Amino acid sequence: MKRILIVGGGASGLSAAITAAQQGAKVTVLERLPRVGKKILATGNGRCNLGHTGCDFSKYHGTVPQAKSILQRFDTQAFFASLGILTRTDAEGRMYPAANAASSVLDSLRLACARYGVTEICNTKLTALKQKGDTWVALCGEKNYTADAVILAAGGAAAPNCGTDGNLLPMLQAMGHAVTHPLPALCPIPTDPALVRSLKGMRVQASASLLLQDTVCKTEIGEVQFTENALSGICIFNLSRLAAIYGNRARIALDLLPHHSMEEADALIQQWITLRAEDDAESLLIGLLPKRVSAVCIRQAMQKNQGTVKSIFPDTMAKKTLLQLLKCWVFPVTGTATFAQAQVTAGGVSGQSITGTLESRLAKNLYLCGELLDIDGDCGGYNLDWAWASGCCAGKAAAKG
């Protein structure tokens, strides 16, 4: 019976464990936290957005081209059906457990592990990994564990409170694996606090674009949230990996009327100016924005917001100034979010260092999966899809190899 050691008891590690054990391997999972699966419980705001229908590879980024075929061959819904988990899919294609609770997903994974004889060893951190002949030795403090194959599924550097701090990346780099420098992704984008502090807690619907000089690198539409010193929300999260890469060379531009052309927006603003000519200027945009956001937009565009609408917008030029801000409200990128704020890691072990079955090209019977590799997805279940798919791929290959 082949002995397989899995380092990391998260989504990719548990799916690897189940798959390898189903192939008849003797599987042991090493987890540094007191219990496996902590990050699974936090996904989807506790509901576990465990996948996304279809396989839109444009939602993935990084240097692991092998991921495309692995994802195309994997059926997330069928995998969870085999574990007794029914799923439901929302209108945008995001897949959730029918119980609407992440705990049901983790419970089913752990039940499957127990059913197939997987051993869980928690409160155990890998400190070194050595290969002696055909045997792997994992050093964990004063204890050593031996195996015929090792699957590294310890995650990236995001969400360190869930046990993932990127500590295996330097070890793998020292072994000769190519590693893309890890950066936080799916996180807020820091900006000038003076521009957003007064908007803390406000939300607007907008088209958000990341600009590099005058070039639009990527655009997302959705809800934008303002914090004391950053922009947040799903559409901002999907821009955050680029913001981390480009840093303060980048800017975020919000279009608060994304479904209206410049001409249509111009007509709307003129309609509101005419309708509310005698009202307080702060009320001009209440049909579009919360009043506090409206006041900030008008003050930024006109350098004042006190007085009637007609006094602050007396002519076409004043209206044009406001229109330009509403269609392109620009915020500088002033830094990078912390890994504690990030949901995933952009970066990791490059695809050039692994085979199509996720085996290391530098060490036989060493496999890598999940967020440890240089692939990350947008919001919507794409990252968990990769975790399950890559874990099952590594688990099957390790058991048969």
C-alpha positions as CSV (number, residue, x, y, z in Angstrom):
1,M,0.0,0.0,0.0
2,K,1.5,3.3,-1.1
3,R,2.0,5.8,1.7
4,I,1.1,9.4,0.9
5,L,1.8,12.4,3.2
6,I,-0.3,15.5,2.5
7,V,0.9,18.8,4.0
8,G,-2.0,21.1,4.6
9,G,-5.6,20.3,5.5
10,G,-7.4,22.9,3.5
11,A,-9.6,22.5,0.4
12,S,-6.9,21.2,-1.9
13,G,-5.4,19.0,0.8
14,L,-8.6,17.3,1.8
15,S,-9.7,16.7,-1.8
16,A,-6.3,15.2,-2.5
17,A,-6.5,13.0,0.6
18,I,-10.0,11.6,-0.3
19,T,-8.9,11.0,-3.9
20,A,-5.7,9.2,-3.0
21,A,-7.4,7.1,-0.3
22,Q,-10.1,6.1,-2.8
23,Q,-7.2,4.8,-5.0
24,G,-6.1,2.5,-2.1
25,A,-3.3,4.7,-0.7
26,K,-2.6,5.0,3.0
27,V,-3.0,8.8,3.5
28,T,-1.9,11.1,6.4
29,V,-2.7,14.8,6.5
30,L,-0.5,17.1,8.5
31,E,-2.2,20.4,9.5
32,R,-0.5,23.1,11.5
33,L,-3.7,24.4,13.1
34,P,-5.8,22.6,15.8
35,R,-8.3,21.5,13.1
36,V,-8.4,21.1,9.4
37,G,-10.5,23.3,7.0
38,K,-10.5,26.6,8.8
39,K,-10.3,28.6,5.6
40,I,-13.2,26.6,4.1
41,L,-15.4,27.8,6.9
42,A,-14.7,31.4,6.0
43,T,-15.4,31.2,2.3
44,G,-18.5,32.8,0.8
45,N,-19.2,34.7,4.0
46,G,-19.7,31.4,5.8
47,R,-21.8,29.9,3.0
48,C,-18.9,28.4,0.9
49,N,-19.0,29.5,-2.7
50,L,-17.5,26.1,-3.6
51,G,-17.4,26.6,-7.4
52,H,-18.7,28.2,-10.5
53,T,-20.6,26.6,-13.4
54,G,-18.7,26.2,-16.7
55,C,-15.0,26.6,-17.1
56,D,-14.1,30.2,-18.0
57,F,-10.4,30.2,-18.0
58,S,-10.3,34.0,-18.6
59,K,-11.1,34.3,-14.9
60,Y,-7.8,32.7,-13.9
61,H,-4.3,34.4,-13.8
62,G,-0.8,33.2,-13.4
63,T,1.8,31.0,-14.9
64,V,0.3,27.5,-14.7
65,P,-1.1,26.6,-18.2
66,Q,-1.6,23.0,-17.0
67,A,-4.5,24.3,-15.0
68,K,-6.8,24.7,-18.0
69,S,-7.0,21.0,-18.8
70,I,-7.2,20.0,-15.1
71,L,-10.1,22.3,-14.6
72,Q,-11.8,21.2,-17.8
73,R,-11.7,17.6,-16.7
74,F,-13.0,18.2,-13.2
75,D,-16.7,18.4,-12.3
76,T,-17.2,20.2,-9.0
77,Q,-20.9,19.4,-8.7
78,A,-20.3,15.6,-9.4
79,F,-17.4,15.6,-6.8
80,F,-19.6,16.9,-4.1
81,A,-22.5,14.8,-5.1
82,S,-20.3,11.8,-4.5
83,L,-19.7,13.1,-1.0
84,G,-23.5,13.5,-0.4
85,I,-23.5,17.3,-0.8
86,L,-26.3,18.7,-3.0
87,T,-25.5,22.1,-4.6
88,R,-27.5,25.0,-5.9
89,T,-26.4,27.6,-8.4
90,D,-27.4,31.3,-8.3
91,A,-28.2,33.5,-11.3
92,E,-24.5,34.4,-11.8
93,G,-23.3,30.8,-11.9
94,R,-21.9,30.7,-8.3
95,M,-22.3,27.3,-6.7
96,Y,-23.2,26.8,-3.0
97,P,-24.1,23.8,-0.9
98,A,-27.8,23.3,-0.6
99,A,-27.5,23.6,3.2
100,N,-26.1,27.2,2.6
101,A,-23.4,26.5,5.2
102,A,-19.7,26.1,4.8
103,S,-19.7,23.8,7.8
104,S,-21.7,21.2,5.8
105,V,-19.0,21.1,3.2
106,L,-16.2,20.7,5.7
107,D,-18.2,18.1,7.6
108,S,-18.7,16.0,4.4
109,L,-15.0,16.2,3.5
110,R,-14.0,15.1,7.0
111,L,-16.6,12.3,7.0
112,A,-15.2,11.1,3.6
113,C,-11.6,11.2,5.0
114,A,-12.7,9.1,8.0
115,R,-14.6,6.7,5.7
116,Y,-11.5,6.0,3.6
117,G,-9.1,5.7,6.5
118,V,-7.3,9.1,6.2
119,T,-5.3,10.0,9.3
120,E,-5.4,13.7,10.4
121,I,-2.5,15.0,12.5
122,C,-3.1,18.6,13.6
123,N,-0.9,21.1,15.5
124,T,1.9,20.0,13.2
125,K,4.1,22.3,11.2
126,L,6.4,21.2,8.4
127,T,9.9,22.6,9.0
128,A,12.0,20.6,6.4
129,L,11.5,18.1,3.7
130,K,14.1,15.5,2.6
131,Q,14.2,12.7,0.1
132,K,16.3,9.6,1.0
133,G,16.3,7.2,-2.0
134,D,12.6,6.5,-2.7
135,T,11.4,7.7,0.6
136,W,10.3,11.2,1.7
137,V,11.0,12.4,5.2
138,A,8.9,15.3,6.6
139,L,10.5,17.0,9.6
140,C,8.0,18.6,12.0
141,G,9.8,19.8,15.0
142,E,10.9,16.8,17.0
143,K,8.8,14.4,15.0
144,N,9.5,12.9,11.6
145,Y,7.0,11.3,9.1
146,T,8.0,9.1,6.2
147,A,6.1,8.5,3.0
148,D,6.4,7.2,-0.6
149,A,5.0,10.4,-2.0
150,V,4.3,13.9,-0.6
151,I,1.6,16.3,-1.7
152,L,2.2,19.9,-0.7
153,A,-1.2,21.7,-0.2
154,A,-0.3,24.3,2.4
155,G,-1.7,27.3,0.5
156,G,-0.2,30.6,-0.3
157,A,0.4,33.6,1.9
158,A,-3.1,35.0,2.2
159,A,-5.2,34.7,5.3
160,P,-2.4,33.8,7.7
161,N,-5.0,33.4,10.5
162,C,-6.2,30.4,8.6
163,G,-2.7,28.8,8.8
164,T,-1.4,29.9,5.3
165,D,1.6,32.2,5.5
166,G,3.6,31.1,2.4
167,N,6.3,29.4,4.5
168,L,6.7,26.6,2.0
169,L,7.6,28.9,-0.9
170,P,11.2,29.6,0.3
171,M,11.7,25.9,0.9
172,L,10.5,25.1,-2.7
173,Q,12.6,27.9,-4.2
174,A,15.7,26.6,-2.4
175,M,15.0,23.2,-4.0
176,G,15.2,24.9,-7.4
177,H,11.5,25.5,-8.2
178,A,10.7,28.8,-10.0
179,V,8.6,31.0,-7.7
180,T,6.6,34.1,-8.7
181,H,6.8,36.6,-5.9
182,P,3.5,36.3,-3.9
183,L,1.2,39.3,-3.7
184,P,-2.2,39.8,-2.0
185,A,-5.2,39.4,-4.3
186,L,-9.0,39.6,-3.8
187,C,-8.6,42.4,-1.3
188,P,-9.3,46.1,-0.9
189,I,-7.2,48.6,-2.8
190,P,-5.6,51.4,-0.6
191,T,-6.1,54.9,-1.8
192,D,-5.7,58.5,-0.5
193,P,-7.7,58.6,2.8
194,A,-8.6,62.2,2.2
195,L,-10.7,61.1,-0.8
196,V,-12.6,58.3,1.0
197,R,-12.6,58.9,4.7
198,S,-15.9,60.9,4.7
199,L,-17.5,58.1,2.6
200,K,-16.7,55.3,5.0
201,G,-19.5,52.7,4.9
202,M,-21.1,54.0,1.7
203,R,-21.7,51.8,-1.3
204,V,-22.3,52.7,-4.9
205,Q,-23.0,50.7,-8.1
206,A,-20.2,51.5,-10.6
207,S,-18.0,50.4,-13.4
208,A,-14.4,50.2,-11.9
209,S,-11.4,50.3,-14.2
210,L,-7.7,50.0,-13.4
211,L,-5.7,52.5,-15.3
212,L,-2.0,52.4,-16.1
213,Q,-1.3,55.9,-17.3
214,D,-4.2,56.3,-19.7
215,T,-4.5,52.6,-20.6
216,V,-7.5,50.7,-19.2
217,C,-6.0,47.3,-18.0
218,K,-9.2,45.8,-16.7
219,T,-12.8,46.8,-16.0
220,E,-15.3,45.3,-13.6
221,I,-18.9,46.3,-12.9
222,G,-20.6,45.9,-9.5
223,E,-20.8,47.4,-6.0
224,V,-18.0,49.5,-4.8
225,Q,-17.6,50.0,-1.0
226,F,-15.7,52.9,0.6
227,T,-13.6,52.3,3.7
228,E,-11.5,54.8,5.7
229,N,-8.5,54.4,3.5
230,A,-9.4,52.1,0.6
231,L,-11.9,51.0,-2.1
232,S,-13.5,47.6,-1.6
233,G,-16.2,45.4,-3.0
234,I,-16.2,42.4,-5.4
235,C,-15.4,44.4,-8.5
236,I,-12.5,46.1,-6.7
237,F,-11.3,42.7,-5.4
238,N,-11.1,41.6,-9.0
239,L,-8.8,44.5,-9.8
240,S,-6.6,44.1,-6.7
241,R,-4.0,41.7,-8.2
242,L,-3.2,44.2,-10.9
243,A,-3.1,47.0,-8.3
244,A,-0.6,45.0,-6.3
245,I,1.5,44.4,-9.4
246,Y,1.6,48.0,-10.6
247,G,1.4,49.7,-7.2
248,N,1.3,53.5,-7.2
249,R,1.7,53.6,-11.0
250,A,-2.0,52.6,-11.2
251,R,-5.2,54.4,-10.6
252,I,-8.8,53.3,-10.2
253,A,-11.5,55.1,-12.2
254,L,-15.2,54.8,-11.2
255,D,-18.0,55.3,-13.7
256,L,-21.1,56.0,-11.6
257,L,-23.3,55.8,-14.8
258,P,-21.9,52.8,-16.5
259,H,-25.0,51.9,-18.4
260,H,-25.3,55.4,-19.9
261,S,-23.3,57.0,-22.7
262,M,-21.8,60.4,-22.1
263,E,-24.6,62.0,-24.1
264,E,-27.3,60.1,-22.1
265,A,-25.6,61.0,-18.8
266,D,-25.4,64.7,-19.9
267,A,-29.2,64.6,-20.5
268,L,-29.9,63.1,-17.1
269,I,-27.8,65.7,-15.2
270,Q,-29.5,68.5,-17.2
271,Q,-32.9,67.0,-16.2
272,W,-32.0,66.9,-12.6
273,I,-30.5,70.5,-12.6
274,T,-33.8,71.7,-14.1
275,L,-36.0,69.7,-11.8
276,R,-34.1,70.6,-8.6
277,A,-33.0,74.2,-9.5
278,E,-34.2,75.6,-6.2
279,D,-33.2,72.6,-4.0
280,D,-30.0,72.3,-2.0
281,A,-27.1,71.3,-4.2
282,E,-26.4,68.2,-2.1
283,S,-29.7,66.8,-3.3
284,L,-28.9,67.0,-7.0
285,L,-27.9,63.4,-7.4
286,I,-30.2,61.7,-4.9
287,G,-31.8,59.7,-7.8
288,L,-28.4,58.2,-8.5
289,L,-26.3,58.2,-5.3
290,P,-26.7,58.3,-1.5
291,K,-26.9,61.9,-0.3
292,R,-23.5,61.7,1.4
293,V,-21.8,60.5,-1.7
294,S,-23.6,63.1,-3.8
295,A,-22.3,65.8,-1.6
296,V,-18.7,64.6,-1.9
297,C,-19.0,64.3,-5.7
298,I,-20.3,67.8,-6.0
299,R,-17.8,69.3,-3.6
300,Q,-14.9,67.6,-5.4
301,A,-16.1,68.6,-8.9
302,M,-17.1,72.2,-8.0
303,Q,-15.0,72.9,-4.9
304,K,-18.2,73.7,-3.0
305,N,-21.6,72.1,-2.4
306,Q,-23.4,74.6,-0.3
307,G,-26.2,76.6,-2.0
308,T,-29.0,75.9,-4.4
309,V,-28.5,73.7,-7.5
310,K,-28.8,76.7,-9.9
311,S,-26.3,78.7,-8.0
312,I,-23.6,76.0,-8.1
313,F,-24.5,74.9,-11.7
314,P,-25.2,78.2,-13.4
315,D,-24.0,77.2,-16.9
316,T,-23.0,74.3,-19.2
317,M,-19.4,74.4,-18.2
318,A,-20.3,73.6,-14.5
319,K,-22.5,70.8,-15.6
320,K,-19.7,69.4,-17.8
321,T,-17.3,69.4,-14.8
322,L,-19.7,67.3,-12.7
323,L,-20.4,65.0,-15.7
324,Q,-16.7,64.3,-16.2
325,L,-16.3,63.3,-12.5
326,L,-19.4,61.0,-12.5
327,K,-18.1,59.2,-15.6
328,C,-14.5,59.1,-14.5
329,W,-13.9,59.5,-10.7
330,V,-10.2,58.8,-10.3
331,F,-8.6,57.4,-7.1
332,P,-4.8,56.9,-6.9
333,V,-3.5,53.5,-5.8
334,T,-1.3,54.3,-2.8
335,G,-0.1,50.9,-1.6
336,T,-0.8,47.2,-1.2
337,A,-3.3,45.5,1.1
338,T,-1.9,43.1,3.7
339,F,-2.1,39.4,3.3
340,A,-4.4,39.4,6.3
341,Q,-6.9,41.4,4.2
342,A,-6.5,39.1,1.1
343,Q,-8.6,36.1,0.2
344,V,-6.0,34.5,-2.1
345,T,-2.4,34.8,-3.2
346,A,-1.3,36.0,-6.6
347,G,2.0,34.2,-7.3
348,G,3.6,31.0,-6.1
349,V,5.3,28.1,-7.8
350,S,5.4,28.5,-11.6
351,G,4.0,26.0,-14.0
352,Q,7.4,25.5,-15.5
353,S,8.4,23.6,-12.4
354,I,5.6,21.0,-12.5
355,T,4.2,18.4,-14.9
356,G,0.7,18.0,-16.2
357,T,-0.2,15.9,-13.2
358,L,1.3,18.5,-10.8
359,E,4.4,16.5,-10.0
360,S,7.5,18.5,-9.4
361,R,9.9,18.3,-12.3
362,L,12.8,18.5,-9.8
363,A,11.8,15.8,-7.3
364,K,10.0,12.5,-8.1
365,N,6.9,11.8,-6.1
366,L,6.6,15.4,-4.9
367,Y,3.3,17.0,-5.9
368,L,2.0,20.5,-5.5
369,C,-1.6,21.7,-5.6
370,G,-4.0,24.6,-4.7
371,E,-2.9,28.1,-3.9
372,L,0.8,27.1,-3.5
373,L,1.0,27.2,-7.3
374,D,1.0,30.5,-9.3
375,I,-2.6,30.5,-10.3
376,D,-5.4,32.6,-8.8
377,G,-9.0,33.3,-9.9
378,D,-11.5,36.1,-9.7
379,C,-14.3,36.2,-7.1
380,G,-17.1,33.7,-7.7
381,G,-15.9,30.3,-6.7
382,Y,-13.1,30.0,-9.2
383,N,-10.4,29.6,-6.5
384,L,-12.2,26.8,-4.8
385,D,-12.8,25.1,-8.1
386,W,-9.0,25.1,-8.6
387,A,-8.5,23.8,-5.1
388,W,-10.8,20.8,-5.5
389,A,-9.6,20.1,-9.1
390,S,-5.9,20.4,-8.4
391,G,-6.2,18.4,-5.1
392,C,-8.0,15.6,-6.9
393,C,-5.5,15.6,-9.7
394,A,-2.5,15.4,-7.4
395,G,-4.1,12.8,-5.2
396,K,-4.9,10.5,-8.1
397,A,-1.4,10.9,-9.6
398,A,0.4,10.4,-6.3
399,A,-1.5,7.2,-5.6
400,K,-0.9,5.8,-9.0
401,G,2.6,7.1,-9.6
